[in-house]
Amino acid sequence: MSIVQDYRKTLDERLAAVFDHQEGSIEDAAEHCANSIEKGKLVFTFGTGHGSFAAMEMYPRTGTVTGFRPIVESTMISFHRVLGDMGARQYRFIHSQEGYGKAILSSHQTDPADTMLIFSHSGINAVTMDIAIGAQEIGMKLIGVTSIPHSSAVPSRHSSGKRLFEAADVTIDTAAPLGDAGVSIDGLDSPVGATSTSVAIAVGQAINAVTARKLVERGVEPFVMVSPNTKDKESANLQNDKNYAELWRRLSNR
């Protein structure tokens, strides 16, 4: 089997495991999201490092529902430069600093009827758990997208002693293994081909889709982002401007 097909098989298996075994949890997560959005509230999405990619994909993205609100901290997403300003060493330091997550949360006008959706492969680091515990203290429902096999094999790095899957009201287990990468190459000690980010993004989009369905079933028409990269660009832009106005309405009511 080629490396390409080996990686595809690994990713296929991990996606299938999530959607075969976590469908009920995805439905439960979407129920909380629909509850918040129906009430005119927000679903905050958060992640550090690669977990931030899944959080950002939740909105504004073609096919996503207005009401999802990514929290994106530049100090914890710019490590791709590795060296220099906001490089990998700064990220490695700052996401382990307890208290910083509380400062982040305090910068957003949160409401007890909001929902918090956190993406974290390990679910153990200080900032992630600050956000998780802080959201629950406010009264928000907490959804965690995390790897229980990985997280349960390592201790929490937060003073609460909790990991994300132990704190969340709803946990969606990506089942990604400790270490994440899943393709072995003869003559190379370390495996390659990580899958956790791809799986987390897929889970996030599934939550988004189920949330839309639940809203429609309740008689609530969701504001959905549409692609402007089509022949009908003007119509798409008009629709998306309505979506942005709806987001501003939700924010301005705080």
C-alpha positions as CSV (number, residue, x, y, z in Angstrom):
1,M,0.0,0.0,0.0
2,S,1.3,3.5,-0.9
3,I,1.9,6.1,1.8
4,V,-1.0,8.1,0.3
5,Q,-3.4,5.2,0.6
6,D,-2.0,4.3,4.0
7,Y,-2.8,7.8,5.2
8,R,-6.2,7.8,3.6
9,K,-7.0,4.5,5.3
10,T,-6.0,5.9,8.7
11,L,-8.1,9.0,8.2
12,D,-11.1,7.1,6.9
13,E,-11.0,4.8,9.9
14,R,-10.8,7.6,12.4
15,L,-13.7,9.6,10.7
16,A,-15.8,6.4,10.5
17,A,-15.2,5.7,14.2
18,V,-16.3,9.2,15.2
19,F,-19.4,9.2,13.1
20,D,-20.4,5.6,13.9
21,H,-19.9,5.9,17.7
22,Q,-20.4,9.7,18.5
23,E,-23.5,10.5,16.6
24,G,-25.6,10.7,19.8
25,S,-23.1,13.1,21.3
26,I,-23.0,15.3,18.2
27,E,-26.8,15.4,18.4
28,D,-26.7,16.4,22.1
29,A,-24.1,19.1,21.3
30,A,-26.2,20.5,18.5
31,E,-29.2,20.6,20.9
32,H,-27.3,23.0,23.2
33,C,-26.2,25.0,20.2
34,A,-29.7,25.3,18.8
35,N,-31.0,26.3,22.2
36,S,-28.6,29.2,22.4
37,I,-29.1,30.4,18.9
38,E,-32.9,30.1,19.1
39,K,-32.8,32.4,22.1
40,G,-30.7,35.0,20.2
41,K,-27.6,34.0,22.0
42,L,-24.2,32.8,20.9
43,V,-22.2,29.6,20.6
44,F,-18.6,30.5,21.3
45,T,-16.0,28.2,19.8
46,F,-12.4,28.0,21.1
47,G,-9.2,26.1,20.6
48,T,-5.5,26.7,20.9
49,G,-2.8,25.7,18.4
50,H,-4.3,23.4,15.8
51,G,-7.5,23.3,17.8
52,S,-8.1,26.9,16.7
53,F,-8.5,25.8,13.1
54,A,-11.7,23.8,13.9
55,A,-12.9,26.7,16.0
56,M,-12.4,29.2,13.2
57,E,-14.1,27.0,10.6
58,M,-17.4,27.2,12.5
59,Y,-18.1,30.8,11.3
60,P,-18.2,32.6,8.9
61,R,-17.8,29.7,6.5
62,T,-20.0,28.7,3.6
63,G,-22.8,26.6,5.0
64,T,-22.3,27.7,8.6
65,V,-25.0,29.1,10.9
66,T,-24.9,32.7,12.3
67,G,-24.7,32.5,16.0
68,F,-21.5,30.6,16.2
69,R,-18.8,32.9,17.4
70,P,-15.1,31.9,17.2
71,I,-12.7,33.2,19.9
72,V,-9.4,33.5,18.2
73,E,-6.3,34.6,20.2
74,S,-3.5,35.6,17.9
75,T,-1.0,34.7,20.6
76,M,-2.0,31.1,20.2
77,I,-2.5,30.7,16.5
78,S,0.5,32.3,14.9
79,F,3.1,29.7,15.9
80,H,3.4,28.6,12.3
81,R,6.2,31.0,11.9
82,V,8.1,28.9,14.5
83,L,10.7,31.6,15.2
84,G,10.4,35.3,16.0
85,D,7.3,37.2,17.1
86,M,4.6,34.9,18.4
87,G,6.6,31.8,17.5
88,A,6.4,28.2,18.7
89,R,8.2,28.8,21.9
90,Q,6.0,31.7,22.9
91,Y,2.9,29.6,22.1
92,R,4.3,26.6,24.1
93,F,4.7,29.0,27.1
94,I,1.5,31.0,26.9
95,H,-1.0,28.2,26.5
96,S,0.3,26.7,29.7
97,Q,-0.3,29.9,31.8
98,E,-3.2,29.4,34.1
99,G,-5.3,32.6,34.4
100,Y,-4.8,33.7,30.8
101,G,-8.0,31.8,29.7
102,K,-10.0,33.7,32.3
103,A,-8.7,37.0,30.9
104,I,-9.7,35.9,27.4
105,L,-13.2,35.0,28.5
106,S,-13.6,38.3,30.4
107,S,-13.0,40.1,27.1
108,H,-16.1,38.6,25.5
109,Q,-19.6,39.6,26.7
110,T,-20.7,36.1,27.6
111,D,-24.2,35.2,28.8
112,P,-25.4,32.2,30.8
113,A,-27.6,31.2,27.9
114,D,-24.6,31.0,25.5
115,T,-22.8,27.7,24.8
116,M,-19.1,27.1,24.8
117,L,-17.6,24.6,22.2
118,I,-14.0,23.8,22.8
119,F,-11.7,21.8,20.4
120,S,-8.7,20.3,22.1
121,H,-6.9,17.1,21.1
122,S,-5.3,16.6,24.5
123,G,-7.8,18.6,26.6
124,I,-5.2,19.1,29.4
125,N,-3.6,22.5,29.0
126,A,-4.2,25.5,31.4
127,V,-5.7,28.0,29.0
128,T,-8.1,25.4,27.6
129,M,-9.3,24.4,31.0
130,D,-9.5,28.1,32.2
131,I,-12.0,28.7,29.3
132,A,-13.9,25.4,30.0
133,I,-14.3,25.9,33.8
134,G,-14.9,29.7,33.4
135,A,-17.7,29.1,30.9
136,Q,-19.4,26.7,33.3
137,E,-19.1,29.1,36.2
138,I,-20.9,31.7,34.1
139,G,-23.7,29.1,33.5
140,M,-22.9,28.2,29.9
141,K,-23.2,24.6,28.6
142,L,-19.8,23.2,27.7
143,I,-19.1,20.9,24.7
144,G,-15.7,19.3,24.3
145,V,-14.3,17.8,21.1
146,T,-11.3,15.9,22.3
147,S,-9.5,12.6,22.3
148,I,-10.3,10.5,25.3
149,P,-7.6,7.9,24.5
150,H,-5.0,10.7,24.5
151,S,-6.4,12.8,27.3
152,S,-7.0,9.9,29.7
153,A,-3.3,8.8,29.3
154,V,-1.8,12.1,30.5
155,P,-2.4,14.2,33.6
156,S,-4.2,17.6,33.6
157,R,-2.0,20.7,33.5
158,H,-4.6,22.8,35.3
159,S,-4.9,23.3,39.1
160,S,-8.5,21.8,39.0
161,G,-7.0,18.5,38.1
162,K,-9.6,18.1,35.3
163,R,-9.3,17.4,31.7
164,L,-11.7,18.6,29.1
165,F,-13.6,15.3,28.8
166,E,-14.1,15.3,32.6
167,A,-15.5,18.8,32.7
168,A,-17.7,19.0,29.6
169,D,-21.5,18.6,29.7
170,V,-21.2,16.8,26.3
171,T,-18.0,15.2,25.1
172,I,-17.4,14.1,21.5
173,D,-14.5,11.7,21.4
174,T,-12.3,11.9,18.3
175,A,-10.6,8.7,19.5
176,A,-7.3,9.9,18.0
177,P,-4.5,8.0,19.6
178,L,-1.8,9.4,21.9
179,G,0.6,11.2,19.6
180,D,-1.9,11.7,16.9
181,A,0.2,10.8,13.8
182,G,-0.8,7.4,12.3
183,V,1.4,6.4,9.4
184,S,4.6,4.4,10.0
185,I,7.5,4.5,7.5
186,D,10.2,1.8,7.5
187,G,13.4,3.3,8.7
188,L,11.8,6.2,10.5
189,D,11.2,6.1,14.3
190,S,8.4,8.7,14.5
191,P,5.0,8.2,12.8
192,V,3.8,10.9,10.4
193,G,0.4,12.0,9.1
194,A,-1.6,13.6,11.9
195,T,-5.4,13.3,11.7
196,S,-6.9,15.0,14.7
197,T,-7.4,18.4,13.1
198,S,-9.2,17.0,10.1
199,V,-11.5,14.9,12.3
200,A,-12.1,17.9,14.6
201,I,-13.1,20.1,11.7
202,A,-15.4,17.4,10.4
203,V,-17.1,17.1,13.8
204,G,-17.5,20.9,14.0
205,Q,-19.2,21.0,10.6
206,A,-21.5,18.1,11.6
207,I,-22.5,20.0,14.7
208,N,-23.2,23.1,12.5
209,A,-25.4,21.0,10.2
210,V,-27.4,19.3,12.9
211,T,-27.9,22.7,14.6
212,A,-29.4,24.0,11.4
213,R,-31.7,21.0,11.1
214,K,-32.9,21.4,14.7
215,L,-33.6,25.1,14.2
216,V,-35.6,24.4,11.1
217,E,-37.6,21.7,13.0
218,R,-38.4,24.3,15.6
219,G,-39.7,26.7,13.0
220,V,-36.7,29.0,13.2
221,E,-35.0,29.9,10.0
222,P,-31.2,30.0,10.5
223,F,-29.1,32.6,8.9
224,V,-26.7,30.5,6.8
225,M,-23.5,31.7,5.1
226,V,-23.5,31.2,1.3
227,S,-20.6,31.1,-1.1
228,P,-19.9,34.3,-3.1
229,N,-17.6,32.4,-5.4
230,T,-20.4,31.5,-7.8
231,K,-22.1,33.1,-10.7
232,D,-24.5,34.9,-8.4
233,K,-22.0,36.8,-6.3
234,E,-24.2,39.8,-5.7
235,S,-27.0,37.8,-4.3
236,A,-24.6,35.8,-2.0
237,N,-23.0,39.1,-0.7
238,L,-26.5,40.4,0.1
239,Q,-27.3,37.3,2.0
240,N,-24.0,37.3,3.9
241,D,-24.5,41.0,4.8
242,K,-27.8,40.0,6.4
243,N,-25.9,37.3,8.3
244,Y,-23.4,39.8,9.5
245,A,-26.2,42.2,10.6
246,E,-27.8,39.4,12.5
247,L,-24.5,38.6,14.3
248,W,-24.2,42.3,15.1
249,R,-27.7,42.3,16.5
250,R,-26.8,39.4,18.8
251,L,-23.6,41.2,19.9
252,S,-25.2,44.6,20.4
253,N,-27.9,43.2,22.7
254,R,-25.2,42.5,25.3
